[in-house]
Amino acid sequence: MDETQAAVQRLKHGDIGGLETLFMRHQVRAVRTAFLILQDEAAAQDVVQETFLRIYQRIHQFDETQPFEPYLLKSVVHASLNAARRYTKIVPLDGDLAEIQALLDGTNSPEAQIEASQHSQQILFALTKLSPRQRAVIVQRYYLEMSEQEMSTSLQAAPGTVKWLLNAARARLRDLLRSERSNQ
C-alpha cells in the first residue's frame, strides 16, 4: 500500500491526518491544473482547497480500488470550470510571466528553463485568450495526459463533442501562436 492509499484509508477511518497527507502530496499538481484553467493563482488555490474539503466530506464515496490522483484532478477540473462560470471576467495576466513560468516548470534544469522560456511565455499568453472550457480540454489532454475517452467521461460529454472541443481549442491556440510570432 502506497502513501496515498494509506492516507485515503486513514481518512475513511476518521483520521483527518490522512487529508493533510493527500494535500501535501497532490497540492502542487492540483493548483497547476486549476491555474491553467482559471489563469488566476488565488482562485486556483481556492478551488483546490474547496475540492479537498469536498473530498474530505465525501471520502466514503471514493472507490479505493481506483487511483486517487485522477479522481482529484477530475474534481479540480470540474471545480475550475464551475468557478470560471461564476467569474464574470477572466483576470488577465499582469505581465509577471516569470512567476507563472516557475510554477509550471517546477523541476526543469536552468538551461532547459532558459531555452523554453520564450516559447512557454507565448503559450501561456495564448492560453489566456482561450475560453475556460477550451483551456480545460487543453489542460486535460496535454498537461494531465488524459485520453479522449477519459476526457469524455470527465466532462460528461460525448466522445465526438470532446474531439470537436479539442480540435477547436488546438486550432484557436495555433492561430494565436501564429499571430504572436508574426507580430514579433
Secondary structure as a PSIPRED ss2 file (coil, helix, strand):
# PSIPRED VFORMAT (PSIPRED V4.0)

   1 M C   1.000  0.000  0.000
   2 D C   1.000  0.000  0.000
   3 E H   0.000  1.000  0.000
   4 T H   0.000  1.000  0.000
   5 Q H   0.000  1.000  0.000
   6 A H   0.000  1.000  0.000
   7 A H   0.000  1.000  0.000
   8 V H   0.000  1.000  0.000
   9 Q H   0.000  1.000  0.000
  10 R H   0.000  1.000  0.000
  11 L H   0.000  1.000  0.000
  12 K H   0.000  1.000  0.000
  13 H C   1.000  0.000  0.000
  14 G C   1.000  0.000  0.000
  15 D C   1.000  0.000  0.000
  16 I C   1.000  0.000  0.000
  17 G H   0.000  1.000  0.000
  18 G H   0.000  1.000  0.000
  19 L H   0.000  1.000  0.000
  20 E H   0.000  1.000  0.000
  21 T H   0.000  1.000  0.000
  22 L H   0.000  1.000  0.000
  23 F H   0.000  1.000  0.000
  24 M H   0.000  1.000  0.000
  25 R H   0.000  1.000  0.000
  26 H H   0.000  1.000  0.000
  27 Q H   0.000  1.000  0.000
  28 V H   0.000  1.000  0.000
  29 R H   0.000  1.000  0.000
  30 A H   0.000  1.000  0.000
  31 V H   0.000  1.000  0.000
  32 R H   0.000  1.000  0.000
  33 T H   0.000  1.000  0.000
  34 A H   0.000  1.000  0.000
  35 F H   0.000  1.000  0.000
  36 L H   0.000  1.000  0.000
  37 I H   0.000  1.000  0.000
  38 L H   0.000  1.000  0.000
  39 Q C   1.000  0.000  0.000
  40 D C   1.000  0.000  0.000
  41 E H   0.000  1.000  0.000
  42 A H   0.000  1.000  0.000
  43 A H   0.000  1.000  0.000
  44 A H   0.000  1.000  0.000
  45 Q H   0.000  1.000  0.000
  46 D H   0.000  1.000  0.000
  47 V H   0.000  1.000  0.000
  48 V H   0.000  1.000  0.000
  49 Q H   0.000  1.000  0.000
  50 E H   0.000  1.000  0.000
  51 T H   0.000  1.000  0.000
  52 F H   0.000  1.000  0.000
  53 L H   0.000  1.000  0.000
  54 R H   0.000  1.000  0.000
  55 I H   0.000  1.000  0.000
  56 Y H   0.000  1.000  0.000
  57 Q H   0.000  1.000  0.000
  58 R C   1.000  0.000  0.000
  59 I H   0.000  1.000  0.000
  60 H H   0.000  1.000  0.000
  61 Q H   0.000  1.000  0.000
  62 F C   1.000  0.000  0.000
  63 D C   1.000  0.000  0.000
  64 E C   1.000  0.000  0.000
  65 T C   1.000  0.000  0.000
  66 Q C   1.000  0.000  0.000
  67 P C   1.000  0.000  0.000
  68 F H   0.000  1.000  0.000
  69 E H   0.000  1.000  0.000
  70 P H   0.000  1.000  0.000
  71 Y H   0.000  1.000  0.000
  72 L H   0.000  1.000  0.000
  73 L H   0.000  1.000  0.000
  74 K H   0.000  1.000  0.000
  75 S H   0.000  1.000  0.000
  76 V H   0.000  1.000  0.000
  77 V H   0.000  1.000  0.000
  78 H H   0.000  1.000  0.000
  79 A H   0.000  1.000  0.000
  80 S H   0.000  1.000  0.000
  81 L H   0.000  1.000  0.000
  82 N H   0.000  1.000  0.000
  83 A H   0.000  1.000  0.000
  84 A H   0.000  1.000  0.000
  85 R H   0.000  1.000  0.000
  86 R H   0.000  1.000  0.000
  87 Y C   1.000  0.000  0.000
  88 T C   1.000  0.000  0.000
  89 K C   1.000  0.000  0.000
  90 I C   1.000  0.000  0.000
  91 V C   1.000  0.000  0.000
  92 P C   1.000  0.000  0.000
  93 L C   1.000  0.000  0.000
  94 D C   1.000  0.000  0.000
  95 G C   1.000  0.000  0.000
  96 D C   1.000  0.000  0.000
  97 L H   0.000  1.000  0.000
  98 A H   0.000  1.000  0.000
  99 E H   0.000  1.000  0.000
 100 I H   0.000  1.000  0.000
 101 Q H   0.000  1.000  0.000
 102 A H   0.000  1.000  0.000
 103 L H   0.000  1.000  0.000
 104 L H   0.000  1.000  0.000
 105 D H   0.000  1.000  0.000
 106 G C   1.000  0.000  0.000
 107 T C   1.000  0.000  0.000
 108 N C   1.000  0.000  0.000
 109 S C   1.000  0.000  0.000
 110 P H   0.000  1.000  0.000
 111 E H   0.000  1.000  0.000
 112 A H   0.000  1.000  0.000
 113 Q H   0.000  1.000  0.000
 114 I H   0.000  1.000  0.000
 115 E H   0.000  1.000  0.000
 116 A H   0.000  1.000  0.000
 117 S H   0.000  1.000  0.000
 118 Q H   0.000  1.000  0.000
 119 H H   0.000  1.000  0.000
 120 S H   0.000  1.000  0.000
 121 Q H   0.000  1.000  0.000
 122 Q H   0.000  1.000  0.000
 123 I H   0.000  1.000  0.000
 124 L H   0.000  1.000  0.000
 125 F H   0.000  1.000  0.000
 126 A H   0.000  1.000  0.000
 127 L H   0.000  1.000  0.000
 128 T H   0.000  1.000  0.000
 129 K C   1.000  0.000  0.000
 130 L C   1.000  0.000  0.000
 131 S C   1.000  0.000  0.000
 132 P H   0.000  1.000  0.000
 133 R H   0.000  1.000  0.000
 134 Q H   0.000  1.000  0.000
 135 R H   0.000  1.000  0.000
 136 A H   0.000  1.000  0.000
 137 V H   0.000  1.000  0.000
 138 I H   0.000  1.000  0.000
 139 V H   0.000  1.000  0.000
 140 Q H   0.000  1.000  0.000
 141 R H   0.000  1.000  0.000
 142 Y H   0.000  1.000  0.000
 143 Y H   0.000  1.000  0.000
 144 L C   1.000  0.000  0.000
 145 E C   1.000  0.000  0.000
 146 M C   1.000  0.000  0.000
 147 S C   1.000  0.000  0.000
 148 E H   0.000  1.000  0.000
 149 Q H   0.000  1.000  0.000
 150 E H   0.000  1.000  0.000
 151 M H   0.000  1.000  0.000
 152 S H   0.000  1.000  0.000
 153 T H   0.000  1.000  0.000
 154 S H   0.000  1.000  0.000
 155 L H   0.000  1.000  0.000
 156 Q C   1.000  0.000  0.000
 157 A C   1.000  0.000  0.000
 158 A C   1.000  0.000  0.000
 159 P H   0.000  1.000  0.000
 160 G H   0.000  1.000  0.000
 161 T H   0.000  1.000  0.000
 162 V H   0.000  1.000  0.000
 163 K H   0.000  1.000  0.000
 164 W H   0.000  1.000  0.000
 165 L H   0.000  1.000  0.000
 166 L H   0.000  1.000  0.000
 167 N H   0.000  1.000  0.000
 168 A H   0.000  1.000  0.000
 169 A H   0.000  1.000  0.000
 170 R H   0.000  1.000  0.000
 171 A H   0.000  1.000  0.000
 172 R H   0.000  1.000  0.000
 173 L H   0.000  1.000  0.000
 174 R H   0.000  1.000  0.000
 175 D H   0.000  1.000  0.000
 176 L H   0.000  1.000  0.000
 177 L H   0.000  1.000  0.000
 178 R H   0.000  1.000  0.000
 179 S H   0.000  1.000  0.000
 180 E H   0.000  1.000  0.000
 181 R H   0.000  1.000  0.000
 182 S H   0.000  1.000  0.000
 183 N C   1.000  0.000  0.000
 184 Q C   1.000  0.000  0.000
